[in-house]
Amino acid sequence: MAKRKRGMTSRKIERWIKEGRGLGTLGAYKPWLTIQDVPSDGCASRIKGWTTNGRIHHLLSKLEKKYFYLLDWSPIVKDIREQFPLPLADTIRIAEQLGVEHPTDPHTKELFPMTTDFLITVEKDGVLMEVARSTKYVQELQDKRCCEKLEIERLYWAERGVDWGVVTEEEIPEVLVANIEAIHQYYDVGSLSPLTSTQVTTIGEELTRAVKDTQEPLYAVASALDHQLGVKAGRCLAVVRHLIATRQWIIDMSSPFDTECPIALLSVNLKPIHQEV
């Protein structure tokens, strides 16, 4: 897909505001920036979210992607809004108070709205609250200009009583993230097409029985069941990933998910037959 013209102008800002960028919640939210709007070195991603009812999320770095997987997996996260814009007038005022330059577009030299990587709605003790997080690599935090821009963000959210913080690669549990990434695309029953919901439920029941009392590698159990049920090779392994993604199978997600090893089920909560998950 071709990149859009880069360079922020007041006309472009007005157009994006009219498009509703930065507004909405869950599936209706529109991020201020998309992967088409910024230079990319191949690290940007578009990922279909679970929490946001299937909305496509625009993630501009590998670190953003990893943190997004953690958010989408967390049961306390109720909404994820990436590339959230901060009102330009407010950030200009804060920059002036700090005595630092407000970010400008390198091409047009015009001031442009700053964004926070993630505005997250979480539920704690039955109460919904918002937290804001920016992602930065540790090395970036050694840069004075980077820290100046983060301070503008921090003060913006502090004025609103919103918990803001920076997430670095040192806070990312790599094994957990890799496990979530391995199962993420299999959350929806539709991702298992042409299998029907009923077939998925039946395969789930057969898989549960098959893996409970065996030390066979998971791939071998799934492959044998593919043959037994007459489905295309790999279908049962896809259902395994679906069961983990939907928490019908609870496993230790802090240990590597390896299909060449037996799988240890901590608990099972299969959905009733015919029920979509």
N, C-alpha and C positions, 0 to 999 in steps of 0.2 A: 504494500500500500504506500502510495506516495506521501511524503511529508508535506504538511501545510507550510505556507510561507511563515518563516520565523520573524521575530521582531515585534515587540509589544508597542502598540500605539493606543492613544486614547480612543480612537474609533474602534479598534479591536476589543478593548476593554468594555466599551458600551455594548458592543454586539454580544459579547459573551454574557454580560449581565442580562440582556434581553433574552438570551437562550436559556436562562435559568441556571447557569453554571454556579455551583456552590450552594444550590438550594435543594430541598427535598430530603427525604429520609429513606432508608432501606433501598428497595428496588427503584424508587423514583429519584434518588439522589444523582446529581450530575457533578462530577469532579471539575474543579476549575481548570486543571491541566489534564490532557490525555497524552498517550504515548506519541500521538501524531504531532503534538505541539512543541515537543522539546527534542534537542539533539539526543541521539542514542548511540551507545557503543555496543549495542546488542544485549544490554542488561535489562531492558524494559520488558514488562510482561502484561498480558491481559488475561485475567483469571476470573472464572465464574464463581461467585461467592455462595456459600451456604447460608450464612447469617442474613444476607441481604436479599433473600428470595431469588437467587439466580442472577443478580446484577453483575455485569462485567466490571471488574476493578482494574484501574490503570495504575500500575506500579512501576516506578521509574528507576529502580535499582534492584540489585540482587538482595540487598539488605532489607529494602521495603518488602520484597516478596516473601522473604523468610519471616519477617515479623507479621505480615498479613496471615500467613498460614497459622501462626500461633494464635492470633486473634480469632480466626474463623473456627478454630478447634475449641476454643475456650467456651464452656457452658455459661459463663457469666457475661459474655459479650453479646449485646443485643442489637447493635448497629455499628457499622464501620464506614466512615466517610473519609476517603483518601483525598489528598491534594485540596485541603479545605482552605478557602481564601479568607484573608484577614482584611477588613475594611481599610482602604488606602489612607483615608484621612487619619485614622487612629495610628497606624504604623508610622506615618510621616511625623505626627506629633511626638510619638515616643522616641523616634530617632533624633528629633531636634532636642528633646529633653536630655538624651544621653550624649548629645554632641557628636553623633556618628552619622555617616552618610547613609541615606536610605537606598536600598537596592534600585539600580536602574538597568534598563535593557541595554546589553552591550552593542546592539545594532542601531537602535533608535535614540538611545540615551534618555529615554523617557522613564519616569517613575512607573513602577508596576506593582500590582498587589502581591504581597508575600503570601505564602501558603504554609500551613502546618501539614506535615505528612499524613497524620491520622487524627481525626476527631472520633473518639470511641464512646459509645454508650454502653455502660456496664450496669449490672444489677447487683447490689450488695444489700443483704438483709431486707430484700423486698423493695428497695428503693432504687430508682433509676438515677444515674448520675453520669456526667460527661467527664472524660479525661482526654488530654491532648498529648500526643507523642510525636517527636521528630526523630528520625533515624540518621545517625552519622557514624562513619567509621572513626575509630580512635585517632587515626592519623589526622583526620580532618579537624579534630578538636584542638590540634596544635596551631591551627591557622587563626591569626588574630581577627581577620575579616569574618571568618565563619562564626567565631564566637560573638562578634558584634551583632550579627544578624540573629543569632539564637537569643541574644539578650533582648532584642526587640520583641521576639516571639514570647519569651518568658514573661515580660512585663505586660504584654497584651492580655495573656491569659490570666495573669495574676490580678489584673484589674477586674476581671469577671469571676474571680473565685474558682477558676478551673484548674485542677491539678495538671501541671505540664511537666514533661521530662524528656530527656534524650535517651534513646536506646542505641547502644553500640553493638558491634558484632560479638563483643565479650559476654553479652547478656543473652545470646541466642543459643538455646540447647540444640546443637546440630543434629543429634540422633532423632530427637522428637520431630524436628522440622522435616528431616528426610522421610520419616515414617508418614507424616501427614501428607507430604507431597506425593508419596507413592500411592495413597488411597484417595486423594482429594477429588479427582475427576469421576470417581465411581459413586458419589453420594446419591445422585438421583437414579431411580429405577430406569428412567429413560436412557441413561448412559449405557445400560446393559442390553439395549435393543439388538436383535429381535426377540430376546427373552421377554415374556410377559411378567407382570407382577406376580401372578400365581406361580409361574415357573421359578421365579427368583426365590419365592418363599419355600417352595418344595426343595429346590437345590440347597437352600440354607439349612433346612431340616436334615437333609441327607449328609451335608458336610459336617454339621455339628455332631451327628452320630459317628461319622467316619473318623474325625480327628480326636475324639475324646480319649480313646483307649489305644492309641498307636504311637510308635516312635518313628513312623515313616516320615520322610520329608513332606512338607505341605504340598509342594508341586506334584509329588508322586500321588498323593491322595486325591488331589484335584484332577489330575490327568486321568486316573482310573475312573473317577466319577463322570468325567466328560464322556468316556467310552461307554460306561454303564448306562447313562441316561440318553446317549445318542445325540449329544450336543457338540457343537464345534469346539475343537481344542482351544483351551484357554478361557472358556466361558465360566467354568466353575471357579477358577482362580480370580476372575473378575468379580464374581459374587462374593468371594472371600473379602476382597477389598471393600465392597459395598457394605458388608456386614460390620466391618471394623469402622468404616466411615460413619455409619448410622448408629454406632454404639450398640448394635445387637450382639456383637461379640466384643467383650472387654478383654484387652490384652495389655501387657506391659509396654506402653508406648515409649518408655525411656530406654528400652533395649532395641537393637536393630531388628527390623522386620525383614526376615530372610526366608524366602520360600524354599530354600534348600535345607531348612531345618524343620523339625517338628514345631507345631504351634501350641502354645500353652494358653488355654482359655481360663481367664480368671472368673468370668461369669458370662452367662448367656441370657439374652432377653429378646428372643425372636418375636417379630411382629406376627399377628394372626394372619392366616391365609386370606388372600384377596385385598389386604390392606396396603395402600400405597404408603411409602415412607418418605 
